[in-house]
Amino acid sequence: MQHTSATPIAWPESIEHGQSPSLAVWKFASCDGCQLSLLDCEDELMAVAGRVAISYFPEATTAMVDGPYDVSLVEGSITTEHDAARILDIRRQSRLLVTIGACATAGGIQALRNGRDVDGFTSIVYAHPEYITTLATSTPIADHVRVDLELRGCPIDRGQLLQTLAALLNRHALRLPTTSVCIECKARQTSCVMVAHGTPCLGPVTQAGCGALCPSFHRGCYGCFGPMESPNVPALRTQLGLLGLAGVDIDRLLNTFNTTAFAELEQTQIDERAPS
Amino acid sequence: MTHKTLNLHVPTLTRVEGEGAMHVTVEDGEVTDVKLEIYEPPRMFEAFLRGRGYAEPVDITARICGICPVAYQMSAAHAIESIAGVHPGGAIRELRRLLYCGEWIESHVLHMAFLHAPDFVGVDSGIEIAQLHPELMTEVLHLKKTGNRIMEVVGGRPIHPVNVRLGGFYRAPTRAELETLSPDLERAHAGALALLKWVATFDYPSIPNRLADNTEYVSLRHESEYPFNEGRMVSNLGLDLDVATFGEQIREYHVAHSTALHATLGGDNGTGRRYQTGPLARWMNSADLVPSSVRAVADELGVAEVETNPFRSILIRGLEVLWAIEEAQRIIATYRPPARPALEVPAVAGIGHGCTEAPRGTLYHRYEIDASGTITDAVIIPPTSQNQDAIETDLRDFVASHLDLDDHTLGHRCEQVIRNYDPCISCATHFLRFSIDRRD
């Protein structure tokens, strides 16, 4: 039995009154893929469109309705002063704010700038760095405002997005897995790629939700759903080293799509174990 | 009502991938300035790719765009494999083409039915079209889903597929897995025809005295196939270069109003040859390579071998969808899994170039790696950067010839002019807002 967290959510009252909840979709620094997941729900799209009022979703519709909104889906991370101000305004207009994907929940791959020389970065990409205004960091939405629910993944899982909307519309608790990808591998009877083939895999420390996709393609998990609840990162690092992975490769593997999330956890765990 | 001067503002350009703005200034009836502003926050992939491993761009650069991740995976893989002199052929090559078919189908149908068609129908969204034409849109959604299903079977998932690696794939799908797609492809073929025939009934605006008619239409051309991953870079004006030479000739220049870079061929700071990429260019350069079945549909719908009206690009996208379905069917019918799912690609110091055809145009990657396999330099030039000059030129010419329209209608039509190019602002960095100044 897979562990899940039942998230008690104060679903907007408008639903009880028989009204369609209003939905807004917002974009910050990101690739568009997580909001595209909504349009990729081809079988369910019209049913969803019939149950919610799509009030702000510029990628899909020119029609725009002013807030407040019952539910805001937020994609992307905060990388500019303007966006840091914009998310405060969106929070004020949103009864429920749900972040979708690794950028919004963990800063995304663009958080690889964090702790680095961003002015130097800008001059690598742009001929006129003075035209560019950007913050030194890419940060998750939760660093700026209260977030009611986070959907993980790079990209999010379409099924989890639909479950979330269904829970909203039917006003029931939402159950999302909090265990590791390993549990999903076992459930779908995929041989362990690490044990059977010696393939480095982040499955033991990564939150389930993708359906253990990579191992089903004989590939090690690369952690795009971010850390599970209480992962043991130092132990996995030891194991990856035993499989022949160099330190730099382990660092790269842990620092990609949820850039800082694994590193911060690992440091915390090392600190906790250090003799005081 | 005719304006000699104009001050118009449309705050958010909608139904494009990503976010941006547009500004037009008209003084005394003359369009004096046009800017396609892209102020999507910079994400700086080229900077943080430095110091990463040479096998990583396939996964990392996919994250530039959720709409066309396969294009990024393919351009990255081909650029880096070329350094080691590795050129996957046979079934691996076929599987890559099949994966790309999936992306073209999904991306083109999304753009045609959800982003572009509402302009022609006069509604706000594809969802409203579904309410007007439920039977057609049921088939269109199935068609789009079929594109996604191809990417799921070959790549694991439609957005940021997990199965692509340097040299090929982590696991080659079985024949049986591919054959599960056949019934969907059959239905999708009929769906694509229905969508095309509907689209062909639209009234297409035109741009009188369009300067961009004289621009160069650039795309890959392969000796025997409609282009995806391989070929030479050619144009209607006689350009014929290998990918590496083409890459060395692209000059990007940076303007104050955009976090995306513009591109020209040769020349510095925008003085080089202006060109555009995308469906019109591919069709112009390779229409002779589509099967007679697709050609017959083009003839029936009155699509010529050379089409320059950007409003008619939706028709070419439809023909490319039809072609991609037939190509997918051909690949599946003849598929034998490769002996090994991937070729070894060793780390070799050098510079590699890759150009592949993203749905919206040519996507160029260049990598420099050292002998340890660490990336020391990366350059990525998405199609929207290459098309930005053509978009601005079209906007200028369109506004100049439609100053009699009221501001609301003109603003709306200008958005449509931009959508003709299916710009991916997420790629080019991303966010469009429209404003226009009419001054005395």
Chai-1 contact restraints between the chains, C-beta under 6 A:
chainA,res_idxA,chainB,res_idxB,connection_type,confidence,min_distance_angstrom,max_distance_angstrom,comment,restraint_id
A,K27,B,E19,contact,1.0,0.0,6.0,A-B,restraint_1
A,A29,B,P41,contact,1.0,0.0,6.0,A-B,restraint_2
A,A29,B,R43,contact,1.0,0.0,6.0,A-B,restraint_3
A,C31,B,R63,contact,1.0,0.0,6.0,A-B,restraint_4
A,C31,B,C65,contact,1.0,0.0,6.0,A-B,restraint_5
A,C31,B,G66,contact,1.0,0.0,6.0,A-B,restraint_6
A,C31,B,S426,contact,1.0,0.0,6.0,A-B,restraint_7
A,D32,B,E17,contact,1.0,0.0,6.0,A-B,restraint_8
A,D32,B,G66,contact,1.0,0.0,6.0,A-B,restraint_9
A,D32,B,I67,contact,1.0,0.0,6.0,A-B,restraint_10
A,D32,B,S426,contact,1.0,0.0,6.0,A-B,restraint_11
A,G33,B,G66,contact,1.0,0.0,6.0,A-B,restraint_12
A,G33,B,I159,contact,1.0,0.0,6.0,A-B,restraint_13
A,L36,B,G66,contact,1.0,0.0,6.0,A-B,restraint_14
A,D40,B,N148,contact,1.0,0.0,6.0,A-B,restraint_15
A,E42,B,L141,contact,1.0,0.0,6.0,A-B,restraint_16
A,E42,B,K144,contact,1.0,0.0,6.0,A-B,restraint_17
A,E42,B,K145,contact,1.0,0.0,6.0,A-B,restraint_18
A,M46,B,A130,contact,1.0,0.0,6.0,A-B,restraint_19
A,A49,B,I127,contact,1.0,0.0,6.0,A-B,restraint_20
A,P58,B,T12,contact,1.0,0.0,6.0,A-B,restraint_21
A,P58,B,T14,contact,1.0,0.0,6.0,A-B,restraint_22
A,A60,B,S125,contact,1.0,0.0,6.0,A-B,restraint_23
A,T61,B,D124,contact,1.0,0.0,6.0,A-B,restraint_24
A,T61,B,S125,contact,1.0,0.0,6.0,A-B,restraint_25
A,T62,B,T14,contact,1.0,0.0,6.0,A-B,restraint_26
A,T62,B,D124,contact,1.0,0.0,6.0,A-B,restraint_27
A,A63,B,D124,contact,1.0,0.0,6.0,A-B,restraint_28
A,T79,B,P41,contact,1.0,0.0,6.0,A-B,restraint_29
A,T80,B,P41,contact,1.0,0.0,6.0,A-B,restraint_30
A,I109,B,R63,contact,1.0,0.0,6.0,A-B,restraint_31
A,Q110,B,R43,contact,1.0,0.0,6.0,A-B,restraint_32
A,L112,B,F48,contact,1.0,0.0,6.0,A-B,restraint_33
A,F121,B,M44,contact,1.0,0.0,6.0,A-B,restraint_34
A,F121,B,A47,contact,1.0,0.0,6.0,A-B,restraint_35
A,I124,B,A47,contact,1.0,0.0,6.0,A-B,restraint_36
A,V125,B,M44,contact,1.0,0.0,6.0,A-B,restraint_37
A,V125,B,E46,contact,1.0,0.0,6.0,A-B,restraint_38
A,V125,B,A47,contact,1.0,0.0,6.0,A-B,restraint_39
A,Y126,B,H254,contact,1.0,0.0,6.0,A-B,restraint_40
A,A127,B,H254,contact,1.0,0.0,6.0,A-B,restraint_41
A,H128,B,H254,contact,1.0,0.0,6.0,A-B,restraint_42
A,Y131,B,A256,contact,1.0,0.0,6.0,A-B,restraint_43
A,I132,B,P42,contact,1.0,0.0,6.0,A-B,restraint_44
A,T134,B,P42,contact,1.0,0.0,6.0,A-B,restraint_45
A,P155,B,I159,contact,1.0,0.0,6.0,A-B,restraint_46
A,P155,B,H160,contact,1.0,0.0,6.0,A-B,restraint_47
A,L213,B,G156,contact,1.0,0.0,6.0,A-B,restraint_48
A,L213,B,V162,contact,1.0,0.0,6.0,A-B,restraint_49
A,C214,B,V162,contact,1.0,0.0,6.0,A-B,restraint_50
A,F217,B,G156,contact,1.0,0.0,6.0,A-B,restraint_51
A,F217,B,V162,contact,1.0,0.0,6.0,A-B,restraint_52
A,F217,B,N163,contact,1.0,0.0,6.0,A-B,restraint_53
A,F217,B,Y170,contact,1.0,0.0,6.0,A-B,restraint_54
A,F217,B,R171,contact,1.0,0.0,6.0,A-B,restraint_55
A,H218,B,Y170,contact,1.0,0.0,6.0,A-B,restraint_56
A,H218,B,R171,contact,1.0,0.0,6.0,A-B,restraint_57
A,R219,B,Y170,contact,1.0,0.0,6.0,A-B,restraint_58
A,R252,B,G53,contact,1.0,0.0,6.0,A-B,restraint_59
